[in-house]
Amino acid sequence: MDHEHHFGQGQPHAGEARTKLVVALTAATMVVEVIAGLIFGSLALLADGLHMASHTSALGLAWLAYVYARRHANDRSFSFGTGKVNSLAGFTSAVVLALFALMMAAESVHRFIAPVPIAFDYAIVVAVLGLAVNGASVLILRDRHRHDHHATDERHHDHNLRAAHLHVLADTLTSLLAIIALLAAKYFGAVWMDPMMGIVGGALVAAWAWGLARETGAVLLDRQAERQVTTAITTAVEEDGRFEIIDLHVWSIGPGYRAAIVSVRSTDPCPRSEVEKLVPNRLRIAHLTIEIHDPA
């Protein structure tokens, strides 16, 4: 019973420090905008400061998920460690992003029906400030492993980091579209561009939220690993000639780690270690259960 099940979750995660930095940056910007809005009487600055508060909360959730997973990594009440806290936080963020997209679209439709006067100069300053802060946050949170799409390497599947990245990316997109719309409205009279850009931004954010929800939901529901992974295990074990796989379950238990149950029929009696050593290490199976059945 001394077998450990924390699978590296007790160590500080690469994304934890970066997420904490972005939380501090977003919170500082929020405070500055709220104070400036109150001092200068700018509703635009005040509104953007309150908007920053919502994203500070969302990013704070991502950081707390890292902290919780690390501090409870050795808690034996978690059967396979705390790796799925990462995906749970990511799924929660996907729901928040979806609500954000819905609010953007609803407000844009309302603006089409009932346009409101826009203080262009204040609004443009706020949008540029938001673009600068969120652009820096996007660079800080960029997942450096995301471009590696090798199906048998899940080191880049940090759903919590991706969720935080999507939050600041959504804000960056909103600020960029707002600048385009405000400039078009101020200099060309295209006031309709403001709500139109809101609808476009809402649609893109909704698509990101759906993709994140699908990925994290698959982990939370113990969905079978990709076909390339199961095929790699089947091929490696059966090529030995002594074994036939009769049942196989492989699922994710956290960023970069999988668990697997491999049931085989053996031509000769042998220890489970004979099967275990055939499973490729590159698949990062952290918890492997072997079942050997005698020939029928």
Wavefront OBJ file of the C-alpha trace (Angstrom):
o trace
v 0.000 0.000 0.000
v 3.043 2.308 -0.239
v 2.466 2.932 -3.942
v 2.256 6.680 -4.560
v -0.495 8.200 -6.692
v 0.492 11.859 -6.938
v 2.233 11.465 -10.349
v 4.253 14.657 -10.030
v 1.283 16.814 -9.000
v 3.060 17.752 -5.773
v 5.613 19.804 -7.690
v 4.912 23.406 -8.762
v 3.432 23.325 -12.250
v 5.019 25.307 -15.071
v 1.812 27.273 -15.593
v 1.262 28.181 -11.936
v 3.789 31.018 -11.696
v 2.726 32.480 -15.051
v -0.948 32.387 -14.096
v -0.202 34.064 -10.766
v 1.702 36.825 -12.599
v -1.217 37.456 -14.953
v -3.686 37.512 -12.024
v -1.555 40.218 -10.373
v -1.269 42.187 -13.634
v -5.017 42.009 -14.313
v -5.898 42.921 -10.721
v -3.535 45.924 -10.780
v -5.068 47.159 -14.040
v -8.538 46.700 -12.562
v -7.662 48.863 -9.535
v -6.079 51.592 -11.696
v -9.072 51.751 -14.048
v -11.643 51.836 -11.255
v -9.781 54.584 -9.361
v -9.201 56.603 -12.559
v -12.840 56.192 -13.522
v -13.989 57.521 -10.160
v -11.506 60.423 -10.115
v -12.075 61.542 -13.727
v -15.745 60.649 -13.864
v -15.267 58.275 -16.813
v -17.941 55.607 -17.006
v -15.962 53.876 -19.752
v -12.938 53.426 -17.510
v -15.113 52.374 -14.581
v -17.011 49.833 -16.690
v -13.792 48.325 -18.069
v -12.369 48.150 -14.549
v -15.396 46.160 -13.403
v -15.023 43.960 -16.490
v -11.403 43.349 -15.495
v -12.683 42.287 -12.071
v -14.633 39.407 -13.622
v -11.551 38.195 -15.468
v -9.407 38.582 -12.355
v -11.831 36.195 -10.644
v -11.704 33.697 -13.512
v -7.911 33.769 -13.682
v -7.756 33.561 -9.897
v -9.741 30.327 -10.126
v -7.142 28.906 -12.496
v -4.318 29.797 -10.115
v -6.179 28.356 -7.099
v -6.666 25.109 -9.024
v -2.877 24.785 -9.389
v -2.372 25.494 -5.690
v -5.097 23.056 -4.594
v -3.791 20.255 -6.831
v -0.244 20.728 -5.536
v -1.158 20.903 -1.853
v -3.442 17.843 -1.988
v -1.235 15.771 -4.271
v -0.474 13.249 -1.513
v -4.063 13.017 -0.263
v -4.935 9.322 -0.561
v -8.639 10.106 -0.870
v -7.871 10.979 -4.517
v -7.570 7.564 -6.180
v -5.429 8.780 -9.085
v -4.037 11.981 -7.639
v -5.250 15.527 -8.193
v -4.484 15.788 -11.904
v -8.135 16.140 -12.856
v -8.464 19.311 -10.768
v -6.698 20.865 -13.761
v -9.433 19.730 -16.160
v -12.232 20.595 -13.726
v -10.968 24.190 -13.529
v -10.674 24.243 -17.307
v -14.247 23.025 -17.750
v -15.500 25.662 -15.296
v -13.642 28.321 -17.262
v -15.231 27.034 -20.477
v -18.669 27.590 -18.959
v -17.676 31.118 -17.878
v -16.337 31.850 -21.375
v -19.594 30.623 -22.912
v -21.579 32.950 -20.627
v -19.232 35.796 -21.555
v -19.842 35.095 -25.257
v -23.605 35.030 -24.699
v -23.489 38.347 -22.846
v -21.422 39.893 -25.655
v -23.916 38.764 -28.289
v -26.947 39.841 -26.251
v -25.520 43.300 -25.569
v -24.615 43.696 -29.246
v -28.142 42.825 -30.374
v -29.509 45.307 -27.841
v -27.181 48.001 -29.221
v -28.508 47.348 -32.728
v -32.067 47.862 -31.483
v -31.345 50.758 -29.118
v -28.055 52.533 -29.956
v -26.440 54.576 -27.179
v -24.104 57.594 -27.444
v -20.413 56.633 -27.381
v -17.669 58.748 -25.795
v -15.179 57.808 -28.492
v -11.994 59.307 -27.013
v -12.446 57.732 -23.566
v -13.577 54.421 -25.073
v -10.582 54.228 -27.414
v -8.144 54.924 -24.545
v -9.759 52.154 -22.492
v -9.647 49.723 -25.408
v -5.964 50.468 -26.112
v -5.111 50.016 -22.411
v -7.006 46.721 -22.351
v -5.266 45.564 -25.527
v -1.824 46.290 -24.061
v -2.478 44.528 -20.751
v -4.211 41.526 -22.280
v -1.674 41.251 -25.093
v 1.095 40.986 -22.504
v -0.946 38.397 -20.600
v -1.437 36.324 -23.765
v 2.330 36.169 -24.265
v 2.909 35.210 -20.632
v 0.324 32.413 -20.697
v 1.118 31.079 -24.154
v 1.379 27.282 -23.955
v 4.789 26.545 -25.442
v 3.904 22.876 -26.006
v 0.638 23.547 -27.818
v 2.199 23.274 -31.266
v 3.297 19.697 -30.578
v 0.365 17.631 -31.810
v 1.936 14.192 -31.423
v -0.949 11.998 -30.285
v 1.121 10.031 -27.799
v 2.515 13.011 -25.886
v 0.084 14.907 -23.657
v 2.555 17.239 -21.970
v 0.844 20.162 -23.688
v -2.631 19.190 -22.433
v -2.670 21.615 -19.509
v -6.345 22.512 -19.688
v -6.108 24.935 -16.791
v -3.373 26.931 -18.513
v -5.257 26.822 -21.798
v -8.412 28.094 -20.063
v -6.520 31.034 -18.533
v -4.943 31.727 -21.920
v -8.362 31.732 -23.614
v -9.723 34.180 -21.037
v -7.048 36.781 -21.773
v -7.195 35.965 -25.492
v -10.936 36.666 -25.434
v -10.305 39.999 -23.733
v -7.549 40.830 -26.230
v -9.880 40.025 -29.118
v -12.612 42.162 -27.563
v -10.258 45.127 -27.174
v -8.923 44.786 -30.735
v -12.390 44.545 -32.284
v -13.538 47.454 -30.123
v -10.685 49.660 -31.390
v -11.527 48.819 -35.010
v -15.223 49.498 -34.442
v -14.661 52.748 -32.525
v -12.278 54.142 -35.132
v -14.716 53.229 -37.917
v -17.594 54.861 -36.030
v -15.644 58.020 -35.101
v -14.054 58.755 -38.476
v -16.463 57.150 -40.956
v -19.756 57.300 -39.109
v -20.115 53.487 -39.165
v -21.736 53.268 -35.731
v -23.174 49.849 -36.607
v -19.616 48.435 -36.510
v -19.593 48.543 -32.698
v -22.396 45.992 -32.130
v -21.351 43.990 -35.203
v -17.862 43.458 -33.790
v -19.467 42.382 -30.522
v -21.370 39.635 -32.330
v -18.248 38.506 -34.219
v -16.224 38.420 -31.002
v -18.978 36.549 -29.169
v -19.098 33.889 -31.882
v -15.328 33.328 -31.743
v -15.276 33.141 -27.940
v -18.186 30.661 -28.027
v -16.214 28.451 -30.419
v -13.175 28.529 -28.105
v -15.378 27.715 -25.116
v -16.939 24.735 -26.923
v -13.534 23.321 -27.859
v -12.242 23.669 -24.300
v -15.416 22.108 -22.862
v -15.072 19.102 -25.189
v -11.427 18.516 -24.256
v -11.885 18.892 -20.512
v -15.190 16.993 -20.506
v -13.478 14.028 -22.171
v -10.923 13.899 -19.343
v -13.512 14.301 -16.588
v -15.625 11.478 -18.068
v -12.626 9.129 -18.492
v -13.015 8.954 -22.245
v -10.895 6.321 -23.972
v -7.526 7.619 -25.186
v -6.890 8.396 -28.839
v -6.811 5.504 -31.289
v -3.075 6.040 -31.857
v -2.458 5.332 -28.172
v -4.540 2.147 -27.960
v -3.095 0.939 -31.256
v 0.437 1.531 -30.015
v -0.228 -0.574 -26.899
v -1.970 -3.351 -28.832
v 0.793 -3.538 -31.436
v 3.625 -3.521 -28.880
v 2.066 -6.252 -26.722
v 0.803 -8.573 -29.463
v 3.972 -8.384 -31.569
v 5.670 -10.322 -28.763
v 3.747 -13.386 -29.947
v 2.778 -14.709 -26.508
v -0.123 -12.380 -25.779
v -3.470 -11.385 -27.243
v -5.218 -8.302 -25.891
v -8.843 -9.078 -25.066
v -9.717 -5.845 -23.273
v -8.030 -2.454 -23.092
v -8.894 0.772 -21.257
v -6.666 3.863 -21.387
v -7.649 7.249 -19.985
v -6.133 10.527 -18.829
v -5.618 11.144 -15.103
v -3.937 14.543 -15.411
v -1.686 16.665 -17.608
v 0.851 14.347 -19.206
v -0.251 11.164 -17.408
v -2.526 8.235 -18.246
v -3.826 5.139 -16.513
v -4.446 1.864 -18.300
v -5.990 -1.565 -17.722
v -4.622 -4.179 -20.101
v -6.254 -7.619 -20.175
v -4.417 -10.247 -22.199
v -4.732 -13.932 -23.027
v -1.374 -15.680 -22.699
v -0.137 -18.835 -24.423
v 2.178 -19.574 -21.509
v 1.985 -18.800 -17.773
v 4.121 -15.734 -17.000
v 4.326 -12.845 -14.510
v 2.541 -9.572 -15.210
v 5.890 -7.816 -15.490
v 6.387 -9.561 -18.851
v 3.435 -7.645 -20.259
v 4.237 -4.437 -18.397
v 7.670 -4.071 -19.949
v 6.154 -4.284 -23.443
v 4.007 -1.153 -22.986
v 5.945 1.787 -24.531
v 7.277 4.304 -21.990
v 6.593 7.172 -24.392
v 2.859 6.729 -23.746
v 3.412 7.967 -20.156
v 1.230 5.321 -18.484
v 1.612 6.334 -14.843
v -0.725 3.687 -13.429
v -0.790 0.347 -15.259
v -2.925 -2.647 -14.305
v -2.253 -5.964 -16.042
v -4.721 -8.890 -16.149
v -3.515 -12.211 -17.571
v -6.003 -14.889 -18.585
v -5.170 -18.504 -19.412
v -5.931 -19.735 -22.920
v -9.628 -20.626 -23.379
l 1 2 3 4 5 6 7 8 9 10 11 12 13 14 15 16 17 18 19 20 21 22 23 24 25 26 27 28 29 30 31 32 33 34 35 36 37 38 39 40 41 42 43 44 45 46 47 48 49 50 51 52 53 54 55 56 57 58 59 60 61 62 63 64 65 66 67 68 69 70 71 72 73 74 75 76 77 78 79 80 81 82 83 84 85 86 87 88 89 90 91 92 93 94 95 96 97 98 99 100 101 102 103 104 105 106 107 108 109 110 111 112 113 114 115 116 117 118 119 120 121 122 123 124 125 126 127 128 129 130 131 132 133 134 135 136 137 138 139 140 141 142 143 144 145 146 147 148 149 150 151 152 153 154 155 156 157 158 159 160 161 162 163 164 165 166 167 168 169 170 171 172 173 174 175 176 177 178 179 180 181 182 183 184 185 186 187 188 189 190 191 192 193 194 195 196 197 198 199 200 201 202 203 204 205 206 207 208 209 210 211 212 213 214 215 216 217 218 219 220 221 222 223 224 225 226 227 228 229 230 231 232 233 234 235 236 237 238 239 240 241 242 243 244 245 246 247 248 249 250 251 252 253 254 255 256 257 258 259 260 261 262 263 264 265 266 267 268 269 270 271 272 273 274 275 276 277 278 279 280 281 282 283 284 285 286 287 288 289 290 291 292 293 294 295 296
